[in-house]
Amino acid sequence: MSKIPGDTASILVRTCFTRPQSWRRLQHALRTPSPGEGFLPTLDEVDDPAWEDASPEDVLAAAGEFRVVVVADEKALSEPGFPALVLRRIDSQVHRIRAVATEMWSIENNLSLFNMDFEDFIRSADEDGVFRGFG
């Protein structure tokens, strides 16, 4: 696969094309400001059928230098809260977590600004491995 172009430090790559309504609802959730603070994630969207069924490894390899890579896969588009897969390469290791759409701003904003480490979000994930916010 070719390199993924983009202007921001973070991207959202759609790999599931069987749920167009869920994709639109995920986009809407990501574009809705957080309650109180009004924060939003800054994500370049890659909505290209060439990425259909691409593995997280393929997406990450094509993402190059992006700090945060979010994958809208089958699980993200079929479960409540749209738990998208968040990937980040740190040195030679790939770190993963799922995050609900309404909390994606927290991960993307804080990682892009180097305010927090990826491990902070992993430690705060629920038992099922999904980050649903702090608290």
C-alpha positions as CSV (number, residue, x, y, z in Angstrom):
1,M,0.0,0.0,0.0
2,S,1.1,3.5,-0.6
3,K,2.0,6.2,2.0
4,I,-1.0,8.0,3.5
5,P,-0.8,11.7,2.9
6,G,-2.0,14.3,5.5
7,D,-1.5,17.7,7.0
8,T,-2.0,16.9,10.7
9,A,-0.2,14.8,13.2
10,S,-3.1,12.3,13.4
11,I,-5.2,10.3,11.0
12,L,-8.4,8.3,10.9
13,V,-8.4,5.5,8.4
14,R,-11.6,3.7,7.4
15,T,-11.0,0.0,6.8
16,C,-14.7,-1.2,7.0
17,F,-17.0,-0.2,4.2
18,T,-19.9,-2.5,5.0
19,R,-21.5,-0.1,7.5
20,P,-21.9,3.3,5.8
21,Q,-24.4,4.6,8.4
22,S,-22.2,3.7,11.3
23,W,-19.3,5.5,9.5
24,R,-21.3,8.7,9.3
25,R,-22.3,8.4,12.9
26,L,-18.7,7.9,13.9
27,Q,-17.7,11.0,11.9
28,H,-20.5,13.0,13.6
29,A,-19.4,11.8,17.1
30,L,-15.8,12.8,16.3
31,R,-16.9,16.3,15.1
32,T,-19.1,17.0,18.2
33,P,-17.2,19.1,20.7
34,S,-16.6,17.6,24.2
35,P,-19.1,18.7,26.8
36,G,-17.8,21.7,28.9
37,E,-14.5,22.2,27.2
38,G,-15.5,22.0,23.6
39,F,-12.4,19.9,22.6
40,L,-12.2,18.1,19.3
41,P,-9.7,15.6,17.8
42,T,-7.7,16.8,14.8
43,L,-7.8,13.9,12.4
44,D,-7.2,13.8,8.7
45,E,-9.7,11.3,7.3
46,V,-8.8,8.6,4.9
47,D,-12.0,7.3,3.4
48,D,-10.7,5.3,0.4
49,P,-12.0,1.8,-0.5
50,A,-8.4,0.9,-1.3
51,W,-8.0,0.5,2.5
52,E,-10.9,-1.9,2.9
53,D,-10.0,-4.8,5.2
54,A,-6.4,-3.5,5.6
55,S,-4.7,-4.8,8.7
56,P,-3.7,-2.4,11.5
57,E,-0.1,-3.2,10.6
58,D,-0.6,-2.2,7.0
59,V,-2.2,1.1,8.0
60,L,0.5,1.8,10.5
61,A,3.2,1.1,8.0
62,A,1.6,3.4,5.5
63,A,1.1,6.1,8.1
64,G,4.7,7.0,8.3
65,E,5.3,9.8,10.8
66,F,1.8,10.4,12.1
67,R,1.8,10.5,15.9
68,V,-1.7,9.0,16.3
69,V,-3.3,6.6,13.9
70,V,-7.0,5.8,14.4
71,V,-8.6,2.8,12.5
72,A,-12.3,2.6,11.9
73,D,-12.6,-1.1,11.5
74,E,-15.5,-3.6,11.8
75,K,-15.4,-3.5,15.6
76,A,-15.3,0.3,15.7
77,L,-18.4,0.5,13.4
78,S,-20.4,-2.3,15.0
79,E,-20.1,-1.7,18.7
80,P,-21.7,0.9,20.9
81,G,-19.6,4.1,21.3
82,F,-17.6,3.3,18.2
83,P,-14.5,2.0,19.9
84,A,-11.9,2.8,17.2
85,L,-8.5,1.2,17.3
86,V,-5.7,3.8,18.2
87,L,-2.2,2.9,17.2
88,R,1.1,4.6,18.0
89,R,4.6,3.5,17.2
90,I,7.0,4.3,20.0
91,D,10.6,3.3,19.0
92,S,10.2,-0.1,17.5
93,Q,7.1,-1.1,19.5
94,V,3.5,-0.7,18.4
95,H,1.1,0.3,21.2
96,R,-2.7,-0.2,20.8
97,I,-5.8,0.8,22.6
98,R,-9.5,1.2,21.6
99,A,-11.2,4.4,22.5
100,V,-14.8,5.5,22.2
101,A,-15.4,8.3,19.7
102,T,-16.5,10.8,22.4
103,E,-13.1,10.4,24.1
104,M,-10.9,10.4,21.0
105,W,-10.2,14.1,21.5
106,S,-8.4,13.4,24.8
107,I,-6.0,10.9,23.3
108,E,-5.4,12.8,20.1
109,N,-5.0,16.2,21.7
110,N,-2.8,15.0,24.6
111,L,-0.5,12.8,22.5
112,S,-0.1,15.4,19.7
113,L,0.9,18.0,22.2
114,F,3.1,15.6,24.2
115,N,1.0,16.3,27.4
116,M,0.6,12.6,28.2
117,D,2.1,9.3,27.3
118,F,0.2,6.5,25.5
119,E,0.6,4.4,28.7
120,D,-1.6,6.9,30.6
121,F,-4.5,5.9,28.4
122,I,-3.8,2.2,28.5
123,R,-3.7,2.3,32.3
124,S,-7.1,4.1,32.2
125,A,-8.8,1.7,29.9
126,D,-11.7,-0.4,31.1
127,E,-11.3,-4.2,31.6
128,D,-12.2,-4.7,28.0
129,G,-9.3,-2.6,26.8
130,V,-11.4,0.4,25.7
131,F,-10.6,3.9,26.9
132,R,-13.9,5.6,27.9
133,G,-12.3,8.6,29.6
134,F,-10.7,9.4,32.9
135,G,-12.6,9.1,36.1
